[in-house]
Amino acid sequence: MSPLENSASGAAPRRVVVIGGGPAAHRFVEAMAARGLDSSGGFRIAVVTEEAHLPYDRVALSKALTEEPGHVDLTLGAPSLWDTPGVTLRTGARAVGLDTRARTVLVEGQDGLEELPYDELVLATGSNAARLPIPGAEHTHVYRTLEDVWFLRAEIGRLGQVLGRQPRVAVIGGGLLGIEAAAGAQSLGAESLIIDGSPWPMNRQLDEGAGQALTRLIAAKGFTLHGGVFPSEVHTDDAGSVTGVLMADGRVVPADLVVVAIGVRPRDELIRAAVEAADAGSGESGAAAAFELGPRGGVVIDETCATGAPNLWAIGEVASFGGMCLGLVAPANTMAEIVADRLHGGEATFPGFDTATKLKLSGVDVASFGDAFATEPGALEIVYADPARGVYQKIVTTDDARTLLGGIFVGDASPYLSLRPLLGRELPAEPGAFLTAAGAGEAPETELPDDAILCSCNNVAAGTLRDAVNACGACEGQDPVQDVAGLKACTRAGTQCGSCVPMIKKLLEAELAKSGVTVSKALCEHIPLSRQELFDHIRVAQLTSFEEIMSRYGTGAGCDICKPTIASILASQHSAYVLDAGRGTLQDTNDRALANMQKDGTYSVVPRIPGGEITPEKLAVIASVAQKYNLYTKITGGQRIDMFGARLEQLPDIWAELIAAGMESGQAYGKSLRTVKSCVGSTWCRYGQQDSVGMAIQLELRYRGLRSPHKLKLGVSGCARECAEARGKDVGVIATADGWNLYVGGNGGATPAHAQLLAKDLDDETLIRYIDRYFMYYIRTADRLQRTARWQEELDGGLEHVRQVVVEDSLGIAAELEAAMASHVEHYEDEWAATLKDPERLRRFRSFVNAPDAADDSIVHVPERDQVRPATAAERVSLGATIPVRTPAATAAAPTAQEA
């Protein structure tokens, strides 16, 4: 009988008892209320929970660790849910017995024992934090409830006062929760240590290559990682205070506080007691013997979330499906919705676990989803790996490289947002186009199908979000939604783990743009202005520091988006040394070292060779430096010579020799001018129309050091045969019999674009004037990390708009743009020359802070083709390297993109 039939017949309401008060229970009650409880019949719901709080968001526990108690509210949904007629929440009460034949639950509360009858019972008991079966385990703590994190917060503060130093917190467990716990402890002033028996952290979600990259990122955050060895005992002193952790290899890791975060165990004790009673033949309990326990604990459910006992369901972490119990939000919510649907007469079924995970740690970007380990027969793995830089990206597809099966992203997880909803679907572009860390730029634009699940936590499809934006079909009678907050309230998308919010924002903006609505272009959550607006504000206000800018136009301490963006804007406007006045902390890794870091932790040295022209004397100096420091040398695609394998502390000495010979930095590490490629031109070539080498040198010396939203490349061809491939560059110049043709907006990469003709038959002076205007207009108006091709495409009017601004001066800003470029040319200073003049600046270039002259002995090179290259993992072992570095077993790491 459905609830409506039940109500109409005058029958008593069906009594639904929910054991557990966590997220799964909360979602079930929400789903039941949304479908209707019918106060005069239908359902009566009683929720029994041991905790004293309203159901709260366990995913966000790290917030409670770092904030003062009472300053952060993790309560799920609106508290008014618990005032709904027909809903009762009993906190501080525990279910201690179950009789499935009599359909009663024995509950122990403040007033003693009470028998609670039910018509339907929903088990949502969740899980407990797993404990360590080692000596001294009683002195450890877990990271599971609000009380747990409040205790840890207070204890870290107490230890700091008692010890008079930074307390050492050892977190046992290198999974998601362990890393977040370590980060939280560090934010409270503790020294964080991570102990993990697995060879690399998050080994259930990440393969070896990704684990190596994550290890680098964790180390860069200041954590010490003890991996590959299990703890065997927790040491204490005579007073019972923790002093350290004894490892299986005999080492003792000093610690003042030990937190265990090795996983969870389903809370199935109520079911186990019922099963044991049934097996013993106890007539008193009346327990049915229909339960089945999972191989890893938990109660087994079928696709309807029903257990083997009549009218008894299980949802969340206590439910075992396919032999697994998982502590993830998305499947728990789906189970809750299914049971609510079934109780209302529906036919929903559980599709299986969505195991996508994303680490929530500032500066450590990690995501894993789908068949991340490529277990499907014939699965392909497309990988970009730069573990020394802490970057690893892998896409798993079917054997035809078309259908997406899964992926892993470490260091740069931006493609995850657009790829995750496409799981099981055909990719809209080549898989390699989504490996953004390889230098391909941003991931291709993706128009999600309406049935693609964008928010997996709440099972919200892209079509549902579009309906909310365009007609608000989910909120009858209300106006269409025009902001992310409204979209969250209307659809529930993005209200739990929050990882889908950037994609929600992107979809919202796209739908609003289609409707002609002005869309917010906020740079990030800290800066409400677009990059273009921020550039103009900084220029007009003549600001020169990050702190001034944030105090006027931002909030908080900034992030990995706004920090390097502001650093780039300041460099574009002031041509100041990029690492001075606190700007060093804003820069990307390569900018901080004024060199590109390679896969083994060494750096490349790229002198500028304007237009590809170089004297034999300078070639001799390059050869001498390469021989002296045993560097690998290669001619690049941009007509330069790249020297690989320099250690950080060697960079100043190398550059001192190159600068003394009249060379300067080629800035291969910056978002700035890279190269101006040229053919030999009319000087030697019988087909040449103009002096392409002379023009290329003039352009490179003019625009060297010019910081911009993305890298810039130019090409100058001496005739229409186009030997310099000028039309594949941001700015291409091709000689004619009457002057120069100017092409703009070209680039290579995963989504190549041909440059388009802007003006033709120009003299030298006009050509340079137009390029000045074009570059400065791009620098002022483009989004962060946007190449000229994409910027030009997205401008209203495209190339014609560019032509009007640059050639016709339609905005009346030509003189201003030219003056800005003239200022850059006037104030340019080679960054390495400036570094060598200042001892304080040179302090940055040390492998070890406490041993300035020491070399990094983890760097091992082996000979190949009369040069050297980084040693493989097997070669390092055979050579007895002191600090082994793992590399992906199946795929060699791709080189850092520099001249591509």
N, C-alpha and C positions, 0 to 999 in steps of 0.2 A: 504494500500500500504506500503510495507516495505521500509526502507530507501534506499536500493540498487535499488529497482524499481523506487523509487522517483527520485534518482539521474540519473538513466538511461533514464527516460522519460523527463528529463530536467526541471522538476517541481522545484519550489522554495523550499529551505530547510525548514523543519519543525522547527518552533520556540518553544523552550522549555524554559520556565521561571521557575526558582527555587527561592522561597521566603524563605530566611534563609541562613545563612552562617556558620552553625555549623558542627559537625562531620557527620551527616546524609547527608547534602548537599554535603560535600566534597566527601563522598563515592559514592554518585550518579554520580557526574561528573567524578570521576575516572572510575567507571563502564561503563559509556557511552563512554569515551575516549578509554578504553580498547577494546570495541566492535566496535569502528570505528565511526567517525563523518562524514567522507567524505567531504573534504573541498569544492568540487564543487557542493554539494547537500547534502541531508541527513538531518543533524541536525545543528541548531545553538542554543547554550545554553547561557542564561543570568542568572547570580546568583545575587540576590539582598540581601544585609545584612546590618543591622544597625551598626554593629561593624566596627571599623577602621582597624581590623587585618585580615590577612588571616585566614581561618578556623584553629582552634587550638584544642588541646586535653584537654577537660574539666576534664577528669578522672585524669589528672596529675596536677590539679590546686594547690595542696599542695606544689609542687615544686616551683611554682611561689611565694607562700607565704614565703617560707623559704630562697629563693635566691634573691639577688639584682636584681631589674628590669634591663633587658638587659643581665643578666648572664645565663638565661635559655630560651631555644627556644621550645615552645610547638607546633609549626606549624606542621600541619598534612601533611605527604607526602612531595613530592618535590615541591617547589614553581613554578617550570617550568610548572606544570599542567595548571596554569592560563595563560600561554603563548601559549597554544595549539590553533591552528587555529580553529575558530568556538566557542571558549569559552570566555565569558566576565564576569568579576567579578566587581560588583559595590558595593564598601564599603561605609559606612556612608549614606546609602539610606534606606528608610522605605516604605513598602507597606501600604497604608492607605485606599485603596478601591479596590473592586473586582466586575467585571461585567461578570458573567459567560455566559450570552447570547451573548454579544459582544466579549467575550473572551479577556478582557483587564484587566490590573492591574494598578491602580493609584499609582504612586511612588513619594514620596517626597524626594528630594535630595538637594544638595547644590545649584542647579540652579532652585529650585522651583518644582512645580508639573509636572509630565510627565505621559502620558498614554502609557503603554507598552503592545503591542498586543502579544498573544500567541496562539499556536496550542495545546500545552500540558503545563499544569501548575502543578508543584510539590510543595506541601506545606511541608516545612521543618523548620517551625518557632520555633520548640523546646518548651521550657518552661521557665517560670520565677520562681524565688525563692518565696515560699509561705511566706506571712507576718502574723504577729500576730494581731488579732483584740482585743487588750487590750490597756488600757490607757498607754501612753508613748511609744507606738510602733514606733513613728516617730524618736525616738532617738536610734533605733537599726539599725544594718547593716546586710547585707546578704553575702553569700559566693557562688557566682555563675559565675562571669566573671573575666577576668584579671584585670579590673579596680577595682572590689571589693577587690580582694586579695592584690593588690598594695596599696589601701587605708588602709586596715587593717594593713599591714606591717608598713606603715608610722605612723599610729595612735598609734600603740603599742610602737614604738620608741619614739614618742612625749610624750605620757603619762608617760613613764618611766623617761624622763627628767623633766617634769613638777612636777610630784608627788615626785620625789626623792626616789622612791622605786619600787619594782616589781609591775607592773600594774596587776589588777585582770580582766581576760577576762571570762565572762560567756557565754557559748555557749548553746543556747536553742535548744535541739534536740539531741537525743542519737543514731541516725542512723549512717550509714557509713560516710556521709559528716560531721556530727556534730563531730564525734570522730576525724576525720582527721583534722578538723578545730581546735579543741582543742589541738591536738598534734602540729600543726603548730604554734599556738600561744605560746605554752610552749617552743618550740625550739627558739622562738624569745625573750625569757626571761620573759614571762608573767606567772602568776599563773593561770592555766586553771581550770575552773569549768564547769561541764556539768549538765544542768538541763533538765530532761526528764520526761514527764508526765506518761510514761509507767512504769510498775513495774521493767523492766530491759532493758538495752540498746540493740539496734538492734532487737527489739521484732518482727519485721516483718520477719526476717530471722532466728532467734534463738528461741528455746523453753526455758522453765524456767531454766532447768539445765545448758544449755549453757550460758544463760544470767547471771546466778550466777557466772560461771567461768570467763566470760568476765569482770564482775564487779570487781573481784579480780585482774585481770590483769591490768585493768585501774587504780585501786587504787595503784598498785605497780609501775605504771609509774608516779605517783605523781599527778594524777587528782583527784579532789573532785567531787563525783557524788551525785546529789540530785535527786533521782528517786521516781516515784510513786505519785508525786504532780505536778500540773500544775502551771505555772506562771500566775499571775493575773494583774500585773502592773509593769512598769519600773519606778523606782524612779529617780528623778533628783534634783539638787540643784537650787538655784535662777538663776545661770548663764547658766542653761541648761545642765550641765555636769551630766552624769549618776553616781548615787551613789549606786544603788542596784536593786534587783528584788524582788518584793513582791510575795510570794507564796500563793497558795489558802488556806494553813493551817495557814496563819498569819505570818510565818517566813519571814524575809528579808535576802536575800543572798547578801552580799556586792559585788559590781562589779564596775569597772571603764569603761568597754566597754562591750556591749552586741551584740552578733552575733546570728542571727536566722538561723537555718539549720533544718527546720522541714519538708522539702520536696519541691516538685515543683508543679506548676500548668501549664497545657498546654496553650501555647499561641495561643488561638483559636479566638481572638477578631475579626479577619478579617472575619472568617466564621460566627461568631455570628452576626456581623453587616449585613452580606448578608442575613442571615436567618430572622433577625428582619425586614429588608427592604421588604423581600418577604412576610412575614406574614402581614405586614402593607399594602400590595398591592401597593407599590411604583412603579410607572411605570418608574421613572427616573433611578433607579438603574439597572433595567433589570435583577435583580438577580433571578436565578432559585431557586425554593423551594425544591430542591432535596437533600439538605444537611441534615444530621442527626447528632446531637451532642451526645456524649457519656454520660453515667450517671455521670461520674466524670470529664466531660469536654473533649475537643478534638473532632476531627471530625471522625466519624465512617468510617472504611474502610472494604472492603471485603477481601477475601483471595488473590486477585490480587493486593491489596493496592490501589484500586480505590475507590473514594468517590461516593456519589450518583449523582454528577454532571458530565456531559460529559467531557472527556479529563482532568479530575482533579484528581490528586493522592495526597496521604499524607504519609509521612514517618517520623520515629523517634518519639519523645515524644508527638507530636501533634496528632498522629494517635491513634485512639481508636479501639482496636480489642478485641472482647470477653468482652467488658465492661471495659477494662483496658487500661491505658496509662502508660508506664513504661519508666523511664529515664535510660535505660541500653544500652550499646554500641552494644552488639551482635544483638538484634532484629532490631535496627536502621540500622545497616549495611546490614542485611538480607533484610529488606524492600527496601533499596536503590538498591540492586542488582536485586530484583524482578522487580521493575519499569523499570530499564534499560533493563532487559531482555524482558519485555513486549513491550517496545517501539521498540525493535529490532525484534519483531515478535515471541518471545518465549512464553512459557506457564508456567513459574515458578509460584509457589504459596507460601504463607506465612504459615509455619507450626505451628506458635504460639510462645509465649514468652519463651525464655530461661532465667530463673530467677536466675541462679547461680551468687553468689557474693563472693568477697574476700576482706577483709579489708587490706588496704595498710598502715601498721603502724609498724615500727620496734619494735620487741620484743612482739608484740601482733598478734598472728597467728590465724585468723578467716576465715572460709569458710563455705558456705551453698549452697546446690544445690538440684534440683529435688524436690520430695515430702518430704521435710525436716520435716514436721509436721505429717507424716504418716496418711494422710487423705484417702488414697485408702482403700477400704474394705479389711479386712484381713491382712493389712500391719503389718510387724513385726519390732520392734525397738530393735537393739542390741546396748547396751550402756556401755561405760566405763566413769565413772564420778569421778573426784577428784577436786571438786570446790575450796577447800581450797588451792590447788596448782595451780588453774586456768587452769585446764585441763578437757575437755569434748569431747568425741568422740561418735558419733551415726551414725549407718548405718541403713537405712530403706530398707527392702526387701519385696518381696512377701511372702505369708504365708508358702511357702516351703523353705524359706531362700536361694533361688537360684538367683532370678532376682533382680538387684539393682534398687531401686526406688528413692533413695535420700540419703542425709547425712548432718550432721552438725559436724564441727570440731572447737574446741577452744583450744588454748594453744599449740596444736601440730596438724597442718593441713597438715602434709606431705602426708598422704594417699589420700588427695583430688586430687592431681595431677594425680595419676594413676586411681582413681575411677571415676572422672568426665567424661572422655570419654566413660566409660562403662555403663552410665546411660541407663536403659532399657534393658540391656543385662545380660546374666548369668555370675555370678562372677567366676573367675578362682580358687578360694579357699574358705574355710569357711569364713563367714562374720567376725567372731572374729579375724581372722588372720590379718585384716586390722586395728584393734584397737591397734595401735602401742604403745600408752601410757600405756597400761595394762602390758607392759613388754614383748610383743611378738617379739620385735626387729623390723626390717624394714618391711614395707608392702611387700607382695609377688610380685615377678617379674611379670609384665603383658605385654604380647605381644598383642598390640592393633590390632584389625581387620582393614583392609584397609579402611572400610567405617566409622569407629569410628571418630567422630569429636573431634579433639584434641584442636584446637583453635576455641572456640565458637564465639569470637568477629568477626572473619573474615571467619567463616564457612569452616575451612581448615581441611580436613580429614587426618588421618595418612597415607593413601595410597598416597596422593598428596605429602606429605613430603618425603616418601620413593622414589617416582619417581624422585623428585628433587635431592635427594642424589645419587641415582644410575644412573639416565640417564638424569636428568634435563629436563623432559618432558614438564615442564611449561615454560622453557626458551630455546626455540629451538636454536640449534647451539652453545650453551655454554657448558663448561665442567661441570661435576657433582659437586654439592656443597659439601664442606668439612668443613664448620664452621657454627655456629649459625647465624652470621651476614649475610652470603650469603643465608642461608635458609630463613631468614626473608625477604630479598630483593626479593627473587625468588617467595615466596608463600604468603607473607604478614602475615604469622603466627607469633604471638608474638609481633606485632608492635603496639598494642593499650594498653590494660590493663597490659599485660606482665605476667600474672599469669601462663600462659602455658609454659613459656620459659624453666623452669627446665625439663619439660616433653619432650619438643622439643630437648633439649640437650641430654637427655637420649636416645631418638629414634635415633638421629643422630649418637651417639656413637655406638649404637647397629648395625646400618647399616654399618658404617665404619669398625667396627670390623669384620663383615661378609665378607667384601671385602678385609680384610687383611691390612687395613690402620691403622696406629698408632693413637690412640685416646687420646685426652687431659684428664688428670686426675686431673685438678685443684681442690683444696680443696673447694674453694668458689670464689666469685667474687673479694675478696680482696687478696687471696693467689693463685698465678698461679701454685704453686707446688702441687703435691699430698701429702697426709699425710705421705707416706713413704719417699718421697724426703725431705719434711720439717723436718721430724725426723732426717734424716741424716745430713742435713745442720745445724740444731741446735746443734747436737752432735759434729760435726767436728769443728764448730766455737765456741763451748763452751759458747753459749749464755744462759743467765739466767733470762731474763725479756721479757715480752710481747712487750714493747716498742722497745727494740733492735731488736727483731725478725721482727716486722712490718716495721721498718725503712730499714731493709736489704731486706726482701723478700715479703713485702706486700704493700698495699695501703689503705688509709682511716683509720677508727677507728676500723675496725673489725666488726664481726657480731655474731649471736648466733651459727654459725657453727665453725668459726675459733677460737673464744675465748676459749670455753671449750676444743677444740682439742689441742690448744697450752698449756693450763693449764695441760692437761693430759700428754703431751709430756715432759714438764718440770718436772712434778712429777715423771715420769718414769725414767728420766735421773739423777735427782739430789736428789731424796728422801727428798726434802725440805718440810717444813711445807706449806701446800697447800694454806693457806690464807695470808701468808706474802708477802711482796715486791709487793703489788698491785695485787697479784694473786687472791685475794678474789672476785674481781669484774668479773673475768673470769669464775668463777665456776657456776655450776648449783645450783638450790635452795637448794637441800639436802646437797651438799658439803659445802655450805656456813654456814649451821647450824650444820655440822658434825652429822646429824641425818636425818631420813626420816620424812618429813612432812606428816601428816595424814589428813583425810577429814574434820576435825573440826578445823584445824590449830594447833593442838598439835603435838608432836613428839614421835617417838619410840626410845627406848634405847635397844641396842643389844650388850651385852658383848660377847667377843670372848670365845668360849668353844672349844678348839682345839680337833678335832676328836670326839666331842661329850662327851668327858670324863670330869667329874667335881667332885670335892670333896663335901662331905656333908657340910663342913664349908662354901664353896663358895655358895652352894645352899641356905644356911641359910641367907647369906648376900643379895642375890637376893630377897629372900622372905621378908626380913626386909625392903629393899628399896621399893619394890612393895607395901607393907603395909603402909609404912610411907608416900608415895606420892600418894597413892590410884591409882595405875597403873593396867591396865588390863594385864594379863600375858598369854602367849601361847607358847607351844613348836612348833618350826618351822620345816619345812621339811628338814632343813639343820642341825638338831640336836643342836639347840641353844634355848635359852629362850628369847622371845621378850616381852618387856614391853611397853605398849602403854598408851598415855594420858599425857605425860609430857609437861608442858608449857616451852617455850623457856628459861625463866629466871631460871627454875628449873634444866636445864640440867647440869650446872657446879656442883651444890650441889650433884646431883645424881651420877655423874661420880667421884666426890671426894671420895664418900663412896666405890664405886666399885673398884677404883684403889687402895685405901688403903688396900683392901682385896686381892690384887694381880691379879685383872682382868684388861682387856684393851678393847679398842674399837674393835668391830667386823666388822667395816667398811661396814655395810649393806647399807650405803648411797652412796658408791663410785663405779666408774667403776674400780673395782679392785678385788682382791681375796675375795670371800664371805665365803665359807665354804669348809671343807674337810670332807666329810661324811664317816663313817666307820661302819663296823659290829664289833662284839666283838672279832673276830679273834681267833688265836690259844691259847691265854691266858686262855680262858674259854670254847670255843666251841669245841666239839669233832670232828667236821669236818674241823676245821681250819688248814690251811697249813702253814701260816705265821702270825706274829704279826701285824695284820692290824691296830689296834688302835695305836701302837707305831709308825708305818710308817705314819699314818694319822697325828698324832701330829707333827712329824718331818717335814712333808711337809707343814702343816699349819703355823708353826712357821717360816719356811724358806720363804714362799711366802706372808706372811701377809703384807698388805700395798702396794703390787705391783700394781701400776696404769697401766691400759691397755686400748685398744680401746673399750672394753666392759667388763662386769663382767666375772669373772672366777670362775668355780666350779670344785672341784675334788671329787673323790670317791675312797675308798680303800676297796676291798672285800678280806676276808681271804681265800676264796676258790671259786670254779667255780659256787657255788650256788648263788653267786652275791647278797647277801642281802643288800649291800650298793648301788646297782644300779649304779655301776661305769661306765658302758658303756653309761649312759645318761649324762655324764659330759664332760667338755672340756678336762680334762685329767682323765682317769680311770686306776686304778692299780688293778690287780687281781692276787692273790697269786696262785702259783703252787708248786708242790713238789720240783721243782728245782730253785725257785726264784720268780720273778714277771713278769707278762705280762703287757706291757704298751699300752694303747689304747688312741687315740687322736681324737679330733674333734667331740665330741658329745654335744648335747644340747636338752633341752625340748622346751617349748613354742609352738607357733602355727604351726611351721614347724619343728617338732622334727627330730633329726638325731642321729643314733647310732655311737658311737666312733668306730674307726677302729684300728686294731692291727698294731702297729708300730714296736715293738720289743718284744721278749719273753724270758723268763727264765733269767732275769737280776738279778744281785746282787744289794744290796742296793746302793752302790756307783755309779754304772753305771746307775741305774734307775734315781737317782737324777740328774746326769750329763745330761742325755737326756732330762729330764723335764726342766732343766735350759735352755738348748739350744732351746727347742721347744717354751717355753714361750717368751724368748727374741727375737726369730726370728718372732714370731707372733706380738709382740709389735712393732717391727721396720717396718713391712711390711704390716700390715692390714690397711684397710680403717677405718675411724671413725665409731663407733657404729657397727662394723662388728664382729659377733660372730666367734669363731674358726671354726665352721662347714662350714659357708659360705666362710670364708677366704680360707680354705683348698680346697673347691670345685673349687674356682675361680683361684687358682694357676695353672700355666701351668705345667701339669704333676700330679697335685693333690697330693694324698697320697705318691706316689712314689717320687715326688720331695721333699716332707717333709722328707721322709726316707733318701734320699741321703744327704740332708743338715744336718740333726740332727744326724744320725747314722754314715754315711760315710764321713761327713765333705767335701762334694763335692765343696763347695765354699771357703773352707779354713778359715772359720770365727768361728769355734767352740770355740777356745780359747778366742776369743774376746767376744762371747756371754756369756761364762761362767764367764769371768771377770766382765762383766756388772752386772750379777746376784749377784756375790760375793760382788760387791760394794753396791748393793741394800740391801743385808742382813746386811752388816757392818753398814750402815748408817740409818737403820730403827729406827724410833722413833714413839711411839704411839701418835696419834694426840691429843687425849683428855688429855693425861699426859702433853704434851707440852703446851696445852691451859691453863691448870690449873696453870702452873708455871709463866704465864705472864699476869699481870693485863690489859695490853692493848688488848690482845687477848680476854680476858673475857668481854670486853666492847661490843662485838658483841651480847652477849647473854642477851638481854634485850627486853621485849615485847614493851616498850615505851622508846624512847630516852630521853624524858624530865622527865620521872618518872621511874628511874632504878628499883625500888623495887615494882612497881605496877604490879598487875596481870591482865591478859586479862579477863574481866568479860563476854565476849561473849562466852566463853567456858563453855558448860553445859554438864555434864555427868549424866546418870541415871543408876540404878542398873539392872543387868541381870545375871542370873545364878551365883549368889554370887560374881559377879565382876561388873565392870562399862563399859559403852559404850557411844558413842556420842548420845545426845538426838536428836530425830526427830524434824521436824518443828512443829508438833502439840504439842509435849511434851515441846518444848521451850516456846511456847505461854502459855501453862497451868502453867508453872513454872515461867512465868514473866521474861524471859531472856531479858537483856537490849539491846542486838543487835541481832535481828533475822537473821538467816541465812536460805535462801531458799534451798530446795533440790528438785531434779526432782520429779514431781508428780507421774509419772508412773513407774519409775525405781529406785531402790536403788543404791547408789553409790558403786562401787566396791572398795575394799581396795587397798591401794598402794601395788604394787608388790615389795616384798623384798627378800623372800627366794624361790620364785617360780623357 
